[in-house]
Structures are given as structure tokens and as C-alpha cells.
């Protein structure tokens, strides 16, 4: 079963600004600070399943404010004909079980040995 395009858009992953996180209006992923939080099924934590809309639309993130799925080929094969990219949607319809970031680098600090952190 293919999901509607609005649900597919709500599965996209993006980073929030410090101001957005500190505002307290937008839920962020506690395991991945500054990333938008997703539910266990992969949808954004602010996606309202009943209406299909955004529960924080008035205070949504800057990334979301500037985003239009109309030209996003992950979502649409042909927006004008409303032909969804069913292959991408199906492949990305559930939450990922592994973190998106598998290694982190920190600033070089004298006297501190950096090591690669992997999952």
C-alpha cells in the first residue's frame, strides 16, 4: 500500500536550529540532538494522523517553511500529474532502526585523544 504524498513528506529527516530546539515548540530527537523527532512508524512527531496536517504549523521549522515537495523527486515522479514516487515512498515508509550518523568528529582539543564512534 502506498502512502499519500503528505505522509511521505512528513518522513523526511532534517536538522533544527538552536533557536527552534530551545523554543520548546518543536519536538526534537533525544537520541540525535537537533534532528526533528519521528514516531516509531517514521512519521514526524508533529504529523496529525486525523487531519493529515502539521500540529505545529504556525511554529514549524525554517526548513519546513521553505520546503515544497512539488519539485522533490523523492516524493513525486510527476507533481503536475500527481504521480507519486511509490518506490522511494515504499523504501522509506518505516523508521530506520539505526542512527543516521555513524561517526562523529569533535574539535581537536590539546590533551584529548579522539576516537571514532560507530554504532
N, C-alpha and C positions, 0 to 999 in steps of 0.2 A: 504494500500500500504506500503510495507516495503522499507525502505531506504537502500542505499548501505552502506557497512561497513565503508567507509571512512567518510561519513557524521555522522555515529553513533559515531565514534572515536572523531569527532570534537565537540561532545556534552558533552564530559567528563569535569568535573569541577576539577580544581587544583589551587594550590597556587603558586604565583610567588615570586621570591626573591626580596629583596630590590633593588639590582643592576638591575634586569630586569625591575622593575617598574620605577626606576629613569633613565634608559636608554632612555625612551620615545619611544622606538621601538614597545613595546608590549602594546596593549590596555588592561587596567585593569578595573574592575567593580567599578564604582564610589560609588556604594552603599555597596560594600563589598571590601574594600581595600585589595590589594594583590591577589585577585582572578582574573583569566582570564575573560575577558568580553565576554558575549554571546549576540547574537542578539535576538530580540523578538521571533523568532521561535526556539530558543535554540541552534543554531549553534554558534561555535566560531566566534568572530568578524573578525577573520583573514582568515576564510574559503572563498575561491574564488569560488562562485557558478558556474561560467562558466567553469573553468578548473578542479574544484574539489580538487585543491591543496591548499597549505598554502601561503598566500600573504606575509608572513614574514619568509619564510622557512630558509633563511640564518641567521636570528637573532632570531629564535624561542627559546622558553624557555628551560631550562635544563631538566625539567620534560618531555617535548615533545621530546627532543633529545634522551632521554634514554628509551622512551616508544615504545613498539611494540605491536600491537593489536593481533599478532599471537597467544599468549597464554592467552589472555584476554577473559574469559568465558562470560563476559557481552556482548561482541561483536560476538564471534564465538562459535557455538556448536562444530564445527569441522573445523579448519582452513585448513587442508590439502584437505578436500573435498569442501572447500569454502561454508560451510553451516553456514549461519549467525544465531545468536540467535534472531530470529524475535520477540519473546515475550519480551525480555528486550528492544530491539530497539523500539518497538511499545510503550511500557510503558514509555519510556524516550525520545520520539521524540519531545516533546514540552517543552518550558521553564517552569520552576517551577514558580508559582505565589507568593510563599512565600520565604522569605530568608532561606538559608541553615542553618544559625546559629541562633538559637532561644534564646540563653542565652549567655552572656559574663561575664567573671570574670576578675577583674582587680587586680593588685598587691595591697596588704594591705598597706594603707598609713595612718599613725597616724592622727587622727582627721577627717578622711573621712569615712563616712558610705557607705558601698557598698550595692547595691540593685540589685536584679535580673531583667534583662531587657528581656522582651519577646515580640514577635510580636502578 
